[in-house]
């Protein structure tokens, strides 16, 4: 249901081996900025909005996590 659930598909399928998964799809050009905004919303209490290094760090973390999520789905 949530993007983060893709990190735990193996665990899910261990508990529900007969489950069928429906994978929705969005263009990465839409997903990546949206995902970064989601991270910024969660981490903005720790970083100043105008700090370019903070923005770069959050974008890097979000990109690496998104890559891991895609890897797990594949």
N, C-alpha and C positions, 0 to 999 in steps of 0.2 A: 504494500500500500504506500509506504513512504520510500523515497530513494535510498535511505540508509538501510532498509531491509535487504537490499541486494548484497550487503556484506555478509549476510547470515543465511544465504540460500541453502548451503550444505546442511546446516543445523535444522532448518525448516524441513528439508527433504528427508532427513533422518527420522524425524518425528511423524511425518506425513509422506511416506514413500510413494503413495499413489497419487499425490497431488498433481494437478495440472496448473502450470503457471501461464498467465497471460502477460505478455510484455508490451507495454505501450511504448511509443516512440515519439520523440521530439527532436527537432534539428539541434545539433550541437551549438549552432550560433545563438539559439535561444536558451539552451540549457546552461551553458557555462556562465553567462552574465547573471542569470537567475540564481544559480547555485552560489556564486560569489556574493550576491546580495544577501542570500540566506545566511551565509557565514558571517558577513559583516554585521548583520542584525544580531547575531549571537555573541560576537566578540567585541562589538563597539564600546562596551563598558570598560574594556581593558586598553583600548587604543584610541588615540585622538583621530578624528575623522580626516583631518588635513595632513596627517603624517604619511608621506609617500612610502616610507619603509614599512609601516604597519600595513598599508594597503597591499603592498607587494608581497609581504609575508602571508597575509590572509589569502590572496589570490593564488599563491604558490601552494599553500596547504589545500585549498579547495580543489585545485587542479590535480594534485596528487591523489586526493581522496576520490575524486570523480574517475580518474584513470583506474584506480583499484576497484571501484564499483563496476565499471564496464568490464574489467578483466574477470571479475567473479560471475557476471552474468553470462559472458561468453563461455 
